[in-house]
């Protein structure tokens, strides 16, 4: 299989990122571990398997926060 340069860049960024356990990821996001496991199961967050161990790159935690961010509505401005 020939990999494109963008695929190699994605792989390099994942390799350079710190990998968190499910519990560490849940603590960072203020969620329960079962919620993180559900995100993994539904493939809404990227993960890496090392044998039986599941690890989430910090880059995925940042991406999840950015995707879910919704700016506040300014109700003081005239319409």
ABEGO torsion letter per residue (X at the ends): XBBBAAAAAAAAAAAABBBBBAAAAAAAAGBBAAAAAAAAAAGABBBBBBEABBBBBAAAAAAAAAAABBBBBBAABBX
